[in-house]
Amino acid sequence: MTFARDPRVDDYIGALPAWQQEICERVRGLIHDADPAVVETIKRTVQPYFVLDGNVCALLAARDHVNVFLYDGAMVPDPEGIITAGHDNATARTVAFREGEPINERALLAMFRAIIANNRAGGWRKLKADPDRRPGL
């Protein structure tokens, strides 16, 4: 898939160990597969964010894993149990990937698409305030 690459995101990923680069590039591809209109940027000085009518997700590499922060207001269903942290967080939840662990691409792609649909419907804050506006999830 062709998408507009932010060179700052390239720099962030390129500075990581090879196994983290692989995870970040796979997640990056999935978010753009979810919707080609997703825009890459850097927020908080160094953190890659992916936005479309609001934040969709962000990447943050830690010493022994890569976090994918899902900005869904804890609204998007997780039927395959890929969320690893933030279950009670009102803003974002996390999926952590460690070296050698498989990425459930189908589940992550579905979550990205649901977050984008929520963003297009006004964002999770508005949707929580008015449940009748929620897209079919």
N, CA, C and O atoms as a GROMACS GRO file, in nm:
protein
  548
    1MET      N    1   0.084  -0.118   0.000
    1MET     CA    2   0.000   0.000   0.000
    1MET      C    3   0.088   0.124   0.000
    1MET      O    4   0.192   0.128   0.067
    2THR      N    5   0.048   0.223  -0.074
    2THR     CA    6   0.119   0.350  -0.079
    2THR      C    7   0.050   0.449   0.013
    2THR      O    8  -0.072   0.465   0.009
    3PHE      N    9   0.129   0.516   0.096
    3PHE     CA   10   0.075   0.618   0.184
    3PHE      C   11   0.184   0.722   0.208
    3PHE      O   12   0.302   0.697   0.184
    4ALA      N   13   0.142   0.838   0.256
    4ALA     CA   14   0.237   0.946   0.283
    4ALA      C   15   0.312   0.914   0.412
    4ALA      O   16   0.254   0.914   0.520
    5ARG      N   17   0.440   0.889   0.399
    5ARG     CA   18   0.524   0.858   0.514
    5ARG      C   19   0.579   0.988   0.572
    5ARG      O   20   0.634   1.071   0.500
    6ASP      N   21   0.564   1.004   0.702
    6ASP     CA   22   0.623   1.119   0.770
    6ASP      C   23   0.768   1.081   0.800
    6ASP      O   24   0.793   0.982   0.869
    7PRO      N   25   0.865   1.158   0.750
    7PRO     CA   26   1.005   1.122   0.772
    7PRO      C   27   1.044   1.118   0.920
    7PRO      O   28   1.139   1.050   0.957
    8ARG      N   29   0.971   1.191   1.004
    8ARG     CA   30   0.999   1.185   1.148
    8ARG      C   31   0.959   1.050   1.206
    8ARG      O   32   1.023   1.000   1.298
    9VAL      N   33   0.852   0.992   1.153
    9VAL     CA   34   0.812   0.857   1.195
    9VAL      C   35   0.914   0.757   1.144
    9VAL      O   36   0.951   0.663   1.215
   10ASP      N   37   0.961   0.775   1.019
   10ASP     CA   38   1.069   0.690   0.967
   10ASP      C   39   1.190   0.695   1.060
   10ASP      O   40   1.248   0.591   1.091
   11ASP      N   41   1.228   0.815   1.104
   11ASP     CA   42   1.344   0.831   1.192
   11ASP      C   43   1.323   0.760   1.326
   11ASP      O   44   1.413   0.694   1.377
   12TYR      N   45   1.203   0.774   1.382
   12TYR     CA   46   1.171   0.709   1.510
   12TYR      C   47   1.187   0.558   1.496
   12TYR      O   48   1.254   0.493   1.576
   13ILE      N   49   1.123   0.502   1.393
   13ILE     CA   50   1.127   0.357   1.374
   13ILE      C   51   1.268   0.311   1.340
   13ILE      O   52   1.314   0.209   1.390
   14GLY      N   53   1.338   0.386   1.256
   14GLY     CA   54   1.473   0.349   1.214
   14GLY      C   55   1.574   0.344   1.327
   14GLY      O   56   1.676   0.276   1.314
   15ALA      N   57   1.548   0.414   1.436
   15ALA     CA   58   1.641   0.416   1.549
   15ALA      C   59   1.620   0.299   1.645
   15ALA      O   60   1.696   0.283   1.741
   16LEU      N   61   1.518   0.218   1.621
   16LEU     CA   62   1.485   0.107   1.711
   16LEU      C   63   1.562  -0.019   1.674
   16LEU      O   64   1.612  -0.031   1.562
   17PRO      N   65   1.571  -0.115   1.768
   17PRO     CA   66   1.627  -0.246   1.734
   17PRO      C   67   1.543  -0.311   1.623
   17PRO      O   68   1.425  -0.280   1.607
   18ALA      N   69   1.605  -0.400   1.547
   18ALA     CA   70   1.540  -0.460   1.429
   18ALA      C   71   1.404  -0.522   1.462
   18ALA      O   72   1.310  -0.505   1.385
   19TRP      N   73   1.392  -0.594   1.573
   19TRP     CA   74   1.265  -0.660   1.605
   19TRP      C   75   1.155  -0.557   1.632
   19TRP      O   76   1.039  -0.580   1.598
   20GLN      N   77   1.190  -0.443   1.694
   20GLN     CA   78   1.090  -0.339   1.717
   20GLN      C   79   1.055  -0.266   1.588
   20GLN      O   80   0.941  -0.227   1.567
   21GLN      N   81   1.154  -0.249   1.501
   21GLN     CA   82   1.126  -0.190   1.370
   21GLN      C   83   1.022  -0.273   1.295
   21GLN      O   84   0.929  -0.220   1.235
   22GLU      N   85   1.041  -0.406   1.299
   22GLU     CA   86   0.948  -0.495   1.228
   22GLU      C   87   0.806  -0.480   1.282
   22GLU      O   88   0.711  -0.470   1.204
   23ILE      N   89   0.791  -0.478   1.414
   23ILE     CA   90   0.658  -0.462   1.474
   23ILE      C   91   0.598  -0.328   1.434
   23ILE      O   92   0.483  -0.321   1.391
   24CYS      N   93   0.676  -0.221   1.448
   24CYS     CA   94   0.625  -0.086   1.416
   24CYS      C   95   0.584  -0.074   1.270
   24CYS      O   96   0.481  -0.014   1.239
   25GLU      N   97   0.663  -0.131   1.180
   25GLU     CA   98   0.628  -0.123   1.037
   25GLU      C   99   0.503  -0.205   1.006
   25GLU      O  100   0.422  -0.164   0.923
   26ARG      N  101   0.487  -0.319   1.072
   26ARG     CA  102   0.365  -0.399   1.050
   26ARG      C  103   0.242  -0.325   1.100
   26ARG      O  104   0.139  -0.322   1.033
   27VAL      N  105   0.252  -0.266   1.218
   27VAL     CA  106   0.139  -0.189   1.273
   27VAL      C  107   0.112  -0.067   1.185
   27VAL      O  108  -0.003  -0.034   1.158
   28ARG      N  109   0.217  -0.001   1.142
   28ARG     CA  110   0.204   0.116   1.053
   28ARG      C  111   0.129   0.077   0.926
   28ARG      O  112   0.040   0.150   0.882
   29GLY      N  113   0.164  -0.034   0.868
   29GLY     CA  114   0.095  -0.081   0.748
   29GLY      C  115  -0.052  -0.111   0.774
   29GLY      O  116  -0.138  -0.080   0.692
   30LEU      N  117  -0.080  -0.172   0.889
   30LEU     CA  118  -0.219  -0.205   0.922
   30LEU      C  119  -0.305  -0.081   0.939
   30LEU      O  120  -0.420  -0.078   0.894
   31ILE      N  121  -0.252   0.021   1.004
   31ILE     CA  122  -0.332   0.142   1.024
   31ILE      C  123  -0.362   0.208   0.891
   31ILE      O  124  -0.471   0.263   0.872
   32HIS      N  125  -0.269   0.203   0.799
   32HIS     CA  126  -0.295   0.260   0.666
   32HIS      C  127  -0.386   0.168   0.583
   32HIS      O  128  -0.460   0.216   0.497
   33ASP      N  129  -0.380   0.037   0.608
   33ASP     CA  130  -0.475  -0.054   0.544
   33ASP      C  131  -0.617  -0.026   0.594
   33ASP      O  132  -0.713  -0.039   0.518
   34ALA      N  133  -0.629   0.012   0.721
   34ALA     CA  134  -0.761   0.041   0.778
   34ALA      C  135  -0.826   0.157   0.705
   34ALA      O  136  -0.947   0.156   0.681
   35ASP      N  137  -0.746   0.257   0.670
   35ASP     CA  138  -0.797   0.370   0.591
   35ASP      C  139  -0.678   0.446   0.534
   35ASP      O  140  -0.596   0.498   0.610
   36PRO      N  141  -0.668   0.454   0.402
   36PRO     CA  142  -0.554   0.524   0.340
   36PRO      C  143  -0.546   0.672   0.373
   36PRO      O  144  -0.442   0.735   0.351
   37ALA      N  145  -0.654   0.730   0.427
   37ALA     CA  146  -0.653   0.873   0.460
   37ALA      C  147  -0.588   0.902   0.596
   37ALA      O  148  -0.572   1.018   0.633
   38VAL      N  149  -0.550   0.798   0.670
   38VAL     CA  150  -0.483   0.818   0.799
   38VAL      C  151  -0.354   0.897   0.776
   38VAL      O  152  -0.279   0.870   0.682
   39VAL      N  153  -0.329   0.993   0.864
   39VAL     CA  154  -0.211   1.080   0.855
   39VAL      C  155  -0.116   1.046   0.969
   39VAL      O  156  -0.158   1.027   1.083
   40GLU      N  157   0.012   1.040   0.936
   40GLU     CA  158   0.116   1.018   1.036
   40GLU      C  159   0.167   1.153   1.086
   40GLU      O  160   0.175   1.250   1.010
   41THR      N  161   0.200   1.158   1.214
   41THR     CA  162   0.260   1.278   1.271
   41THR      C  163   0.341   1.238   1.393
   41THR      O  164   0.341   1.122   1.435
   42ILE      N  165   0.409   1.336   1.450
   42ILE     CA  166   0.480   1.316   1.576
   42ILE      C  167   0.417   1.410   1.678
   42ILE      O  168   0.400   1.530   1.652
   43LYS      N  169   0.383   1.356   1.793
   43LYS     CA  170   0.332   1.435   1.905
   43LYS      C  171   0.420   1.406   2.026
   43LYS      O  172   0.495   1.309   2.028
   44ARG      N  173   0.409   1.490   2.125
   44ARG     CA  174   0.488   1.474   2.248
   44ARG      C  175   0.637   1.464   2.215
   44ARG      O  176   0.710   1.388   2.278
   45THR      N  177   0.679   1.539   2.120
   45THR     CA  178   0.818   1.555   2.075
   45THR      C  179   0.869   1.438   1.993
   45THR      O  180   0.936   1.461   1.892
   46VAL      N  181   0.841   1.313   2.032
   46VAL     CA  182   0.901   1.200   1.960
   46VAL      C  183   0.807   1.085   1.928
   46VAL      O  184   0.848   0.990   1.862
   47GLN      N  185   0.683   1.089   1.972
   47GLN     CA  186   0.596   0.972   1.961
   47GLN      C  187   0.514   0.974   1.833
   47GLN      O  188   0.442   1.070   1.808
   48PRO      N  189   0.524   0.866   1.752
   48PRO     CA  190   0.442   0.857   1.630
   48PRO      C  191   0.293   0.842   1.664
   48PRO      O  192   0.254   0.756   1.744
   49TYR      N  193   0.212   0.925   1.603
   49TYR     CA  194   0.067   0.919   1.614
   49TYR      C  195   0.009   0.901   1.474
   49TYR      O  196   0.067   0.945   1.375
   50PHE      N  197  -0.106   0.836   1.470
   50PHE     CA  198  -0.178   0.815   1.345
   50PHE      C  199  -0.317   0.872   1.366
   50PHE      O  200  -0.390   0.830   1.456
   51VAL      N  201  -0.354   0.970   1.283
   51VAL     CA  202  -0.476   1.046   1.307
   51VAL      C  203  -0.567   1.048   1.184
   51VAL      O  204  -0.520   1.048   1.070
   52LEU      N  205  -0.696   1.050   1.211
   52LEU     CA  206  -0.798   1.069   1.108
   52LEU      C  207  -0.924   1.113   1.181
   52LEU      O  208  -0.989   1.032   1.247
   53ASP      N  209  -0.957   1.239   1.170
   53ASP     CA  210  -1.069   1.297   1.244
   53ASP      C  211  -1.052   1.275   1.395
   53ASP      O  212  -1.150   1.258   1.467
   54GLY      N  213  -0.929   1.275   1.441
   54GLY     CA  214  -0.893   1.250   1.580
   54GLY      C  215  -0.785   1.144   1.587
   54GLY      O  216  -0.752   1.082   1.487
   55ASN      N  217  -0.731   1.124   1.705
   55ASN     CA  218  -0.628   1.022   1.723
   55ASN      C  219  -0.688   0.883   1.701
   55ASN      O  220  -0.797   0.853   1.749
   56VAL      N  221  -0.615   0.801   1.628
   56VAL     CA  222  -0.652   0.660   1.611
   56VAL      C  223  -0.564   0.576   1.702
   56VAL      O  224  -0.613   0.498   1.784
   57CYS      N  225  -0.432   0.592   1.688
   57CYS     CA  226  -0.339   0.517   1.771
   57CYS      C  227  -0.205   0.588   1.776
   57CYS      O  228  -0.179   0.683   1.702
   58ALA      N  229  -0.119   0.540   1.865
   58ALA     CA  230   0.017   0.590   1.877
   58ALA      C  231   0.108   0.472   1.906
   58ALA      O  232   0.064   0.369   1.958
   59LEU      N  233   0.235   0.487   1.871
   59LEU     CA  234   0.336   0.385   1.898
   59LEU      C  235   0.432   0.436   2.005
   59LEU      O  236   0.464   0.555   2.008
   60LEU      N  237   0.476   0.347   2.091
   60LEU     CA  238   0.580   0.380   2.187
   60LEU      C  239   0.662   0.254   2.215
   60LEU      O  240   0.612   0.158   2.272
   61ALA      N  241   0.788   0.258   2.174
   61ALA     CA  242   0.877   0.145   2.198
   61ALA      C  243   0.933   0.154   2.339
   61ALA      O  244   0.982   0.259   2.380
   62ALA      N  245   0.925   0.045   2.413
   62ALA     CA  246   0.985   0.034   2.545
   62ALA      C  247   1.102  -0.064   2.535
   62ALA      O  248   1.130  -0.117   2.427
   63ARG      N  249   1.169  -0.087   2.645
   63ARG     CA  250   1.288  -0.172   2.642
   63ARG      C  251   1.260  -0.312   2.585
   63ARG      O  252   1.336  -0.362   2.503
   64ASP      N  253   1.150  -0.374   2.631
   64ASP     CA  254   1.126  -0.512   2.592
   64ASP      C  255   0.995  -0.534   2.516
   64ASP      O  256   0.951  -0.648   2.500
   65HIS      N  257   0.932  -0.426   2.471
   65HIS     CA  258   0.806  -0.439   2.395
   65HIS      C  259   0.777  -0.311   2.319
   65HIS      O  260   0.844  -0.209   2.336
   66VAL      N  261   0.674  -0.318   2.235
   66VAL     CA  262   0.622  -0.200   2.165
   66VAL      C  263   0.476  -0.185   2.206
   66VAL      O  264   0.397  -0.279   2.194
   67ASN      N  265   0.440  -0.067   2.254
   67ASN     CA  266   0.302  -0.037   2.288
   67ASN      C  267   0.231   0.027   2.170
   67ASN      O  268   0.286   0.114   2.103
   68VAL      N  269   0.110  -0.018   2.145
   68VAL     CA  270   0.021   0.048   2.051
   68VAL      C  271  -0.095   0.101   2.135
   68VAL      O  272  -0.175   0.024   2.187
   69PHE      N  273  -0.102   0.234   2.147
   69PHE     CA  274  -0.208   0.297   2.224
   69PHE      C  275  -0.328   0.319   2.132
   69PHE      O  276  -0.316   0.384   2.028
   70LEU      N  277  -0.442   0.265   2.170
   70LEU     CA  278  -0.565   0.277   2.091
   70LEU      C  279  -0.653   0.384   2.155
   70LEU      O  280  -0.697   0.369   2.268
   71TYR      N  281  -0.677   0.491   2.082
   71TYR     CA  282  -0.755   0.603   2.135
   71TYR      C  283  -0.902   0.582   2.102
   71TYR      O  284  -0.956   0.638   2.007
   72ASP      N  285  -0.965   0.498   2.184
   72ASP     CA  286  -1.103   0.458   2.156
   72ASP      C  287  -1.199   0.486   2.270
   72ASP      O  288  -1.317   0.453   2.259
   73GLY      N  289  -1.152   0.545   2.378
   73GLY     CA  290  -1.241   0.570   2.491
   73GLY      C  291  -1.298   0.442   2.549
   73GLY      O  292  -1.404   0.443   2.611
   74ALA      N  293  -1.228   0.331   2.530
   74ALA     CA  294  -1.270   0.198   2.578
   74ALA      C  295  -1.405   0.157   2.521
   74ALA      O  296  -1.480   0.083   2.584
   75MET      N  297  -1.436   0.205   2.400
   75MET     CA  298  -1.566   0.175   2.338
   75MET      C  299  -1.560   0.060   2.238
   75MET      O  300  -1.661  -0.008   2.216
   76VAL      N  301  -1.446   0.038   2.177
   76VAL     CA  302  -1.437  -0.060   2.070
   76VAL      C  303  -1.428  -0.200   2.131
   76VAL      O  304  -1.345  -0.225   2.218
   77PRO      N  305  -1.513  -0.292   2.086
   77PRO     CA  306  -1.509  -0.428   2.138
   77PRO      C  307  -1.373  -0.494   2.112
   77PRO      O  308  -1.306  -0.464   2.013
   78ASP      N  309  -1.335  -0.583   2.202
   78ASP     CA  310  -1.211  -0.658   2.191
   78ASP      C  311  -1.243  -0.807   2.202
   78ASP      O  312  -1.202  -0.872   2.298
   79PRO      N  313  -1.315  -0.862   2.104
   79PRO     CA  314  -1.360  -1.000   2.115
   79PRO      C  315  -1.247  -1.103   2.118
   79PRO      O  316  -1.266  -1.214   2.166
   80GLU      N  317  -1.130  -1.066   2.066
   80GLU     CA  318  -1.019  -1.161   2.064
   80GLU      C  319  -0.920  -1.139   2.177
   80GLU      O  320  -0.818  -1.207   2.185
   81GLY      N  321  -0.950  -1.044   2.265
   81GLY     CA  322  -0.869  -1.024   2.385
   81GLY      C  323  -0.726  -0.978   2.358
   81GLY      O  324  -0.633  -1.024   2.424
   82ILE      N  325  -0.709  -0.887   2.262
   82ILE     CA  326  -0.573  -0.841   2.232
   82ILE      C  327  -0.529  -0.724   2.320
   82ILE      O  328  -0.409  -0.694   2.325
   83ILE      N  329  -0.622  -0.657   2.388
   83ILE     CA  330  -0.587  -0.547   2.478
   83ILE      C  331  -0.507  -0.603   2.595
   83ILE      O  332  -0.549  -0.700   2.658
   84THR      N  333  -0.392  -0.541   2.623
   84THR     CA  334  -0.307  -0.589   2.732
   84THR      C  335  -0.305  -0.496   2.853
   84THR      O  336  -0.264  -0.538   2.961
   85ALA      N  337  -0.348  -0.372   2.837
   85ALA     CA  338  -0.347  -0.277   2.949
   85ALA      C  339  -0.447  -0.166   2.923
   85ALA      O  340  -0.489  -0.142   2.809
   86GLY      N  341  -0.485  -0.098   3.030
   86GLY     CA  342  -0.574   0.016   3.019
   86GLY      C  343  -0.720  -0.021   3.010
   86GLY      O  344  -0.801   0.058   2.960
   87HIS      N  345  -0.757  -0.138   3.056
   87HIS     CA  346  -0.896  -0.183   3.045
   87HIS      C  347  -0.994  -0.084   3.108
   87HIS      O  348  -1.107  -0.070   3.060
   88ASP      N  349  -0.952  -0.016   3.214
   88ASP     CA  350  -1.039   0.080   3.282
   88ASP      C  351  -1.005   0.224   3.246
   88ASP      O  352  -1.059   0.316   3.307
   89ASN      N  353  -0.917   0.244   3.150
   89ASN     CA  354  -0.876   0.379   3.111
   89ASN      C  355  -0.987   0.445   3.031
   89ASN      O  356  -1.044   0.384   2.940
   90ALA      N  357  -1.018   0.568   3.064
   90ALA     CA  358  -1.128   0.638   2.998
   90ALA      C  359  -1.091   0.693   2.861
   90ALA      O  360  -1.179   0.733   2.786
   91THR      N  361  -0.962   0.696   2.828
   91THR     CA  362  -0.918   0.756   2.702
   91THR      C  363  -0.860   0.655   2.605
   91THR      O  364  -0.899   0.652   2.488
   92ALA      N  365  -0.767   0.574   2.651
   92ALA     CA  366  -0.695   0.485   2.559
   92ALA      C  367  -0.664   0.352   2.627
   92ALA      O  368  -0.650   0.343   2.749
   93ARG      N  369  -0.654   0.250   2.545
   93ARG     CA  370  -0.610   0.119   2.591
   93ARG      C  371  -0.486   0.081   2.513
   93ARG      O  372  -0.452   0.144   2.412
   94THR      N  373  -0.417  -0.023   2.558
   94THR     CA  374  -0.288  -0.058   2.500
   94THR      C  375  -0.285  -0.204   2.456
   94THR      O  376  -0.340  -0.292   2.521
   95VAL      N  377  -0.218  -0.225   2.344
   95VAL     CA  378  -0.180  -0.359   2.300
   95VAL      C  379  -0.028  -0.359   2.299
   95VAL      O  380   0.034  -0.278   2.230
   96ALA      N  381   0.034  -0.449   2.375
   96ALA     CA  382   0.180  -0.458   2.382
   96ALA      C  383   0.226  -0.578   2.301
   96ALA      O  384   0.170  -0.687   2.311
   97PHE      N  385   0.330  -0.557   2.222
   97PHE     CA  386   0.389  -0.664   2.143
   97PHE      C  387   0.534  -0.684   2.185
   97PHE      O  388   0.610  -0.587   2.195
   98ARG      N  389   0.571  -0.809   2.211
   98ARG     CA  390   0.707  -0.843   2.250
   98ARG      C  391   0.776  -0.919   2.136
   98ARG      O  392   0.711  -0.974   2.047
   99GLU      N  393   0.906  -0.920   2.143
   99GLU     CA  394   0.985  -0.986   2.039
   99GLU      C  395   0.940  -1.131   2.023
   99GLU      O  396   0.927  -1.206   2.121
  100GLY      N  397   0.916  -1.170   1.899
  100GLY     CA  398   0.880  -1.307   1.867
  100GLY      C  399   0.733  -1.341   1.884
  100GLY      O  400   0.690  -1.448   1.841
  101GLU      N  401   0.654  -1.253   1.945
  101GLU     CA  402   0.511  -1.279   1.961
  101GLU      C  403   0.436  -1.247   1.832
  101GLU      O  404   0.470  -1.151   1.763
  102PRO      N  405   0.336  -1.327   1.800
  102PRO     CA  406   0.258  -1.297   1.678
  102PRO      C  407   0.171  -1.173   1.698
  102PRO      O  408   0.131  -1.140   1.810
  103ILE      N  409   0.143  -1.106   1.588
  103ILE     CA  410   0.051  -0.993   1.587
  103ILE      C  411  -0.081  -1.042   1.528
  103ILE      O  412  -0.084  -1.092   1.416
  104ASN      N  413  -0.187  -1.028   1.604
  104ASN     CA  414  -0.319  -1.066   1.553
  104ASN      C  415  -0.365  -0.952   1.461
  104ASN      O  416  -0.438  -0.862   1.503
  105GLU      N  417  -0.321  -0.960   1.336
  105GLU     CA  418  -0.346  -0.851   1.241
  105GLU      C  419  -0.494  -0.830   1.214
  105GLU      O  420  -0.540  -0.717   1.201
  106ARG      N  421  -0.568  -0.938   1.206
  106ARG     CA  422  -0.712  -0.927   1.178
  106ARG      C  423  -0.783  -0.851   1.289
  106ARG      O  424  -0.864  -0.762   1.262
  107ALA      N  425  -0.753  -0.885   1.414
  107ALA     CA  426  -0.818  -0.819   1.528
  107ALA      C  427  -0.775  -0.673   1.538
  107ALA      O  428  -0.858  -0.585   1.564
  108LEU      N  429  -0.646  -0.646   1.519
  108LEU     CA  430  -0.596  -0.508   1.528
  108LEU      C  431  -0.654  -0.422   1.417
  108LEU      O  432  -0.692  -0.308   1.440
  109LEU      N  433  -0.660  -0.476   1.296
  109LEU     CA  434  -0.718  -0.403   1.184
  109LEU      C  435  -0.865  -0.371   1.210
  109LEU      O  436  -0.910  -0.260   1.182
  110ALA      N  437  -0.940  -0.466   1.264
  110ALA     CA  438  -1.081  -0.443   1.296
  110ALA      C  439  -1.095  -0.332   1.400
  110ALA      O  440  -1.185  -0.249   1.391
  111MET      N  441  -1.006  -0.331   1.499
  111MET     CA  442  -1.013  -0.226   1.601
  111MET      C  443  -0.979  -0.090   1.540
  111MET      O  444  -1.045   0.009   1.571
  112PHE      N  445  -0.877  -0.084   1.454
  112PHE     CA  446  -0.844   0.043   1.388
  112PHE      C  447  -0.965   0.094   1.309
  112PHE      O  448  -0.998   0.213   1.316
  113ARG      N  449  -1.029   0.006   1.235
  113ARG     CA  450  -1.145   0.047   1.154
  113ARG      C  451  -1.259   0.097   1.242
  113ARG      O  452  -1.327   0.194   1.207
  114ALA      N  453  -1.281   0.032   1.355
  114ALA     CA  454  -1.388   0.076   1.446
  114ALA      C  455  -1.356   0.212   1.508
  114ALA      O  456  -1.444   0.296   1.522
  115ILE      N  457  -1.230   0.234   1.544
  115ILE     CA  458  -1.190   0.364   1.600
  115ILE      C  459  -1.211   0.473   1.496
  115ILE      O  460  -1.262   0.581   1.527
  116ILE      N  461  -1.171   0.446   1.372
  116ILE     CA  462  -1.188   0.543   1.264
  116ILE      C  463  -1.337   0.573   1.243
  116ILE      O  464  -1.375   0.689   1.224
  117ALA      N  465  -1.420   0.470   1.245
  117ALA     CA  466  -1.565   0.491   1.229
  117ALA      C  467  -1.618   0.579   1.343
  117ALA      O  468  -1.700   0.668   1.319
  118ASN      N  469  -1.573   0.553   1.465
  118ASN     CA  470  -1.615   0.636   1.578
  118ASN      C  471  -1.567   0.780   1.561
  118ASN      O  472  -1.642   0.874   1.587
  119ASN      N  473  -1.443   0.797   1.516
  119ASN     CA  474  -1.392   0.933   1.493
  119ASN      C  475  -1.477   1.006   1.391
  119ASN      O  476  -1.510   1.124   1.409
  120ARG      N  477  -1.511   0.938   1.284
  120ARG     CA  478  -1.592   1.001   1.179
  120ARG      C  479  -1.734   1.032   1.226
  120ARG      O  480  -1.800   1.121   1.172
  121ALA      N  481  -1.780   0.959   1.326
  121ALA     CA  482  -1.914   0.983   1.381
  121ALA      C  483  -1.913   1.090   1.490
  121ALA      O  484  -2.015   1.113   1.555
  122GLY      N  485  -1.798   1.153   1.511
  122GLY     CA  486  -1.791   1.262   1.609
  122GLY      C  487  -1.690   1.241   1.720
  122GLY      O  488  -1.664   1.333   1.798
  123GLY      N  489  -1.632   1.122   1.728
  123GLY     CA  490  -1.533   1.095   1.832
  123GLY      C  491  -1.594   1.027   1.952
  123GLY      O  492  -1.714   1.040   1.979
  124TRP      N  493  -1.511   0.953   2.024
  124TRP     CA  494  -1.564   0.871   2.133
  124TRP      C  495  -1.627   0.954   2.244
  124TRP      O  496  -1.722   0.907   2.308
  125ARG      N  497  -1.578   1.074   2.270
  125ARG     CA  498  -1.638   1.156   2.377
  125ARG      C  499  -1.784   1.189   2.344
  125ARG      O  500  -1.872   1.177   2.430
  126LYS      N  501  -1.810   1.231   2.221
  126LYS     CA  502  -1.947   1.262   2.180
  126LYS      C  503  -2.033   1.137   2.175
  126LYS      O  504  -2.150   1.140   2.211
  127LEU      N  505  -1.974   1.027   2.130
  127LEU     CA  506  -2.050   0.903   2.120
  127LEU      C  507  -2.089   0.849   2.257
  127LEU      O  508  -2.198   0.794   2.274
  128LYS      N  509  -2.002   0.865   2.355
  128LYS     CA  510  -2.036   0.822   2.491
  128LYS      C  511  -2.149   0.908   2.547
  128LYS      O  512  -2.234   0.859   2.621
  129ALA      N  513  -2.148   1.037   2.513
  129ALA     CA  514  -2.251   1.128   2.562
  129ALA      C  515  -2.385   1.103   2.494
  129ALA      O  516  -2.490   1.129   2.552
  130ASP      N  517  -2.382   1.053   2.371
  130ASP     CA  518  -2.504   1.030   2.292
  130ASP      C  519  -2.494   0.894   2.223
  130ASP      O  520  -2.458   0.887   2.106
  131PRO      N  521  -2.527   0.786   2.294
  131PRO     CA  522  -2.513   0.651   2.239
  131PRO      C  523  -2.590   0.627   2.110
  131PRO      O  524  -2.556   0.536   2.035
  132ASP      N  525  -2.693   0.706   2.082
  132ASP     CA  526  -2.769   0.688   1.958
  132ASP      C  527  -2.687   0.723   1.834
  132ASP      O  528  -2.724   0.684   1.724
  133ARG      N  529  -2.576   0.796   1.852
  133ARG     CA  530  -2.491   0.835   1.739
  133ARG      C  531  -2.389   0.728   1.702
  133ARG      O  532  -2.322   0.739   1.600
  134ARG      N  533  -2.377   0.624   1.784
  134ARG     CA  534  -2.272   0.524   1.764
  134ARG      C  535  -2.291   0.450   1.632
  134ARG      O  536  -2.402   0.409   1.598
  135PRO      N  537  -2.179   0.434   1.557
  135PRO     CA  538  -2.187   0.351   1.436
  135PRO      C  539  -2.212   0.206   1.476
  135PRO      O  540  -2.186   0.168   1.590
  136GLY      N  541  -2.261   0.128   1.386
  136GLY     CA  542  -2.287  -0.013   1.414
  136GLY      C  543  -2.158  -0.087   1.442
  136GLY      O  544  -2.080  -0.110   1.350
  137LEU      N  545  -2.134  -0.125   1.564
  137LEU     CA  546  -2.014  -0.200   1.602
  137LEU      C  547  -2.051  -0.337   1.649
  137LEU      O  548  -1.964  -0.416   1.685
   0.00000   0.00000   0.00000
